[in-house]
Amino acid sequence: PAPADTAAAPVSSAVATPAAVPVSEAEVIVAPLPNRLIEKGLPGVGLLTHIVLSRFQDHLPYYRQEKVFAERHDVRISRQTMCGWIEELEGWFEPLIGLIKEQMLRSRYIQVDETFVRYLDPEVRGKSQRGYFWVYTHPGGDVLFDWQTGRSANLPKSFLSGYEGRIQCDGYRVYPKLARELGKCTLHFCAAHLRRKFLEAKDETPRAAWYLLQFRHLYDIERRLRVQGAGPRLRAAVRASEARPIWNRIRRAMEIHSKLTLPANRLVTAIRYGTDRWEGYLRYIDDGEVEIDSNFVENAIRPTAIGKKNFLFVGHPDAGGRSAVMYSIIGSCRNRGINPALYLKDVLTRLPDMKTSELKDYTPEVWAKRHPEARLRNRK
């Protein structure tokens, strides 16, 4: 047997055994492999980061990435392999997603929206199915995508279980039911969606242009407050003195025009849309922490629209969940104004050896505070 001091020192199998010790009697010790993101897998953090950002930020489908690797780098990585790697990363990120969700539900203000995406169900042959990303964000904070194959009120109710606060959304009919069933929630509707209805009516009647002018005045007020850096109290005071009279004019005009316009006209459709949700539009006036619209969550959704044009559909229902996790991480980085490549490289490097108690230091919110150098240069 080898001497004790020789046995205590790791010896690489690639190093020749000293001549004094016969090869047959030498003890070979191989150091254990470091923990890896992909067990027994080859990809490093740089390659995984590249694939994630190419797919979920640059919207490059896996089959195109496969072609790029083969033609430009002479590397064979199949789309099936890349899908498997993303599935592994989903498991690593899920605890972080859970922490982000806990923090979001503790906030008092959440914007919600949903967007559809086609997916392939192996049990339904011949046609794609309609799935949905339900998207939640706190303005200026993190964003969470929740993949579901339906659009009923029970789905956001399950996600927001126990939430108490303000919910801002579009006019989809499930949201009033959601607010009632959640209990201690106040519903705020999005003024941009109401404005959009009048914009659609502009080609049918010149009366719609008057409403669009009023919305311009409302948004001029918000723009001025944003430039001033106004806090909640000042925003509420200015809105009460300047925005409320504008909304009162809009309501009086709605009452008049609804009687003078044919029922089938788009202007009447816009008026009905507004009057049915009227109180929900006005609540932001007295609450300076709430925005006039839900554009923050719409901006978070926008990248998925580009992706849908490129990859057309999700290949499997389970893949929708993986996409939701990656969109959530990248979207939260974008909302925080940090470079997602730097965030992913750092977090993916540390995750295999990270303790559960350390996870809280690697949410995008906390990480951004510790890494000011990671801020995007085109963001203030």
N, C-alpha and C positions, 0 to 999 in steps of 0.2 A: 504493500500500500504506500501511497505517496506520503511524504512528511506532512505534519499538521499545518505548517506555515504555507506549504504549497497548496494544500486543499482549500485553505481559506481564501485564496486569491483566485477570482474567476479567470478562466483560461479560454480564449477563443478557440473554436475548433479549427480556425484558419491558421493558427500559429503553430509552427513545428514543435514537437515535443523535444525537450533538451536531450542531448546525446547520452547524458549520464543515466537517463531513465528509459528503460526499454518501452517501445510503443505499446506493447501488449499489456504492460503494467501501469501505464500512465492513466491518471483519472482525468477525464475530459469534462469540464463543467461549461454548460451553455447558459448564459444569462437569459432570464425570461424576457419575452418581448414586451415592449411598453404597451399600455392600454391603447386601443385604437377605436375610432368611431365605427369602423366596419370590421367586425371580427373576422380575422383571417383574410381581410381584404387588402387590396393594393393601393387604393386612392389615398392621397394625402389631403391635408386641409386645403391647400391651394387649388387642387383640381376640383374638390367638392364645392368650394366657394364659387369657382368659375361656372360650374354646371348649374348651381342654384340661381345665380344671378342671370345667366344666359336664359334660363327657362322662365323665371318669375319676375325679372325686371326688364330684360331685353326681349322677352316674349318669343324666344327661339325654340320651336318644338324639338323634342328629343331626336327625331329622325334627321333634322337639319344639323343638329350638333354632331350626331354620328357621322354625317357626311363631312363636316368640317374637320373633325379629328382625323378622318381617314385621308382626305385629300390634301390637307395643309400640313399635317404633322405625322402622317403615316402611322397613326395609332388606331387600333381597332377597339372601340368601345361601343357595344351595341346599345340600342335604346332600352332593351329589357334590363341590361345591367344598370343603366342610369336610373331607371325607375326603381330598381331594388335598392340602390344607394339612397335615393330620396326617401324611400320608406323607412330605412334605418335612421336617417336624420330626423324624421318625424318623431320617432320614439325619444330621441335625445332632447328635442325641443319641447315636448309636451309639458314637462314640469315648469319650464319658463312660461309657456302659454297660460298655465294654471295660475301662476303668480300675477301675470299681467291682468288676467280676468278678475282676480281678487281685488287688485288695486282699482280697476275700472268700476267695479260694482260698489266700491266705497265712495266714489265720487257722487256728486249730487246732480250731475248733468251729463246725459248721454244722447248722442245722435244715432239714429238707426235708419238703415235702408236695406233694400234687398235687390239683387240683380240675378237674372237667370243665366244659366249656361247649360248647353247640351251635354249629355253624357250617354255612354253606351251601357245598357244593362244586358249581361249575358243571358238572362232569362227571356228577354224580349228581342227577337231577331227581326231584322229588316228595317228598323227605324231607331232613331235616337230618342232619348227621353229628356224631359225638362227638369233640371235641378236648379238649386238656388244657393248663392252665397248671401247669407244674412251678415251684414257688416255693422259693427258697433265702434264708436269712437267718442272719446272726450276731446273736444276741440283743443288742438295744440298738444294733445297727449298721444297715447298709444291707439292702435287700431286693431280690431279683432275680426277675422273672417270665420264664420261658422257655416260649414257645408251641410245642406239638407236637401232631400229630394222632394220636399213639399213647400207650401207657402201659407200654411194655416197659422192661426194665432197661437196655437199650442207650442210652436217651435221657438219663437222669441220668448214666450212665457217661461219655458223651461230654462233657457239660457239666462234670463234676467230674474230667476227665482230669488225672492228676498230683497230685490232692489227697491229702494225708496228714493224718489227724487224726480227730476224732470226728464222727460223723453221728448226729443224733437224729431219729426219725421215728415214724410209726405202725406198725401191724403188717402192712402190705401186703407180700405175699410176695416182691416183687422186691428189697426192700432188703437182705435177707441175701445174695442173689446179687450185688448191687451192691457190698457191702462186700468180699466175697471177690475179686471181679474187680479192684477198685481196688487191693487189696493192703494197704497200711499204713493201714487204717482200722478204727476201733472203733465198733461199732453200739450205740446207746443207744435203748431204746424209751420211748414216752410213757406215763406212768402214768395220765394223764387218759383215754386211750383204754381202758385196762383198767378203770378205774372206771366208764366209760360202759357197759361190758358188764354189770357187776353192777347198774347202775341200770336197765337194760332187763329184768333178771330179777326186780326187786323186786316186781312185781305178781303174779308166779307163785309165789314162795316167800318167806316171811319171813326165811329164812336169808341172803338177799342183803343185808338191812339191816345185818347184822353186818359184812360186808365194807365197806359204805359208811361205817360208823363208823370202821373202821380207816384208810380213806383220809382221813377228816376229821382224824384224829390226825396222819397224815403231812403233810398240808397245813398244819396248825397249826404244825408244826415249821418248815416253809419260810417261813411268814408271819412267825414270830418272828425268824428269821434275817434276813429282808429288812428288818424294822423296825430291827434292831440294826445294819444295814449290815455284816454279817459278810463277811469275805473268804473266799477258797477254803479256806484251812487250817482256819479255825474251822468253816466249813460241813461240811467232811469229818469233823471230829472229833465235832461234835454229831450228824450223821447216823449215824455209826458207833455212838454210844452210845445214841441214842434211836430212830432210824428202823429200824435193822437188826432189833432185836427185834420190831418191829411186822410187818415183812416175814416174819420167821420164823413168827410166829403165823398170818399169812395162808397161808403155804405148808402148815403143818400142817392148817389147816382145809380147804384145797383137797383134800388127800389123803383126809380123812375124808368130806367131802361128795360127792366124786366117786363114792364107793362106795354112798352112801345115796340118791342122787337118780337118777331115770330118765334115760337117755341123751338123750332128746328135750327135756329141760328146758333153759331158757335159762341156768340157773345152771351146768349142766355145760358148756354152750357157753362161758361166761365163764371157767370153770376151765381148760378146754382151751386157750383163747386165751392165758391167763396162763402156764400151765406150759410151753407150746411156746416161749415167749420169755422165760423166767424170768430168765436171767442178764443179758439186755439191760435189764431193769428195775432190777436191783440195782447196775449199774455206776456210777450217779450218786452212790451213797453214798460211795465212796472218791475221787471226783473232784469237788472243790468248785467247779470252773468250769462244770460241767454242771448244767442245770436238772432238776427232777423230771419235767417234761413238755415237750412241744413247742408250748406255747400261743403262743409268740412268732410262730412261722410261721403258726399258725392265725389269729391276730389280723391278720396281714398279708394273709391270703386273704379275710377276712370281707367287705371292701368289694365284692369281685367278686360275692359272692352277692346283694347288693342290686342290682348292675348287671344280673345275669342276669334278675332279675324284671322289670326295666324294658325291656331291649332284646331279651330272649329268646334271641337267637343272634347270632353274628358273621357278617356278610354275605359274607365271602370268607376262604379260608384265609390269604391274605396279611395280612388285617386283624387276625388274631390276633397276628401279630408286632408290628404297630404298637401294639396295645393293651398287649402285654407291656412294651414300652419305656416307655410312659406310666405304667402301673401301677408300674413299677420306680422311676421318678423320683419320683412322688408318694409311694409307699410309703416310700422312703428318707427323704424330707423328714419324713414323719410319724414314723418311727422316731427321727429325730434331734431331733424336737420343734421343727422350724422351719416357718414359714409357707410353704407351697409356692407361693403367689402371688408373694411377694417373691422367692423363689429363681428362679422361672421368668422373671419380668420382668427380673431382673438378668442371668441367664445368656443368655437369648434376645437381649437387647440386645447382648451382647458377642460371642456366637458368630461372627457373620459376619466380624469382624475379628480373631478370636483366633488366635494361633499355636498349633501343636501342643504346644509346650513349656509353654504356659500352661494347658492343659486340666486338669492335676493340681490346680490351685488352685480348680477349680470343681466338684469332686465335692461331694455334699451334706455329707460329713464335714468337708472342709477349709473349705468355704464357711460352715458353721455356726459354726466357731471364729472366723471373721473378722467374723461378723455376729450378735453376741449380741442385737441389737435385733430380730432376726427370730424370736426364740423365741416359740412360742405362749404366750399368757398363761395358759392353763389347764394348762400343763405345767410341772413343776418343773425 
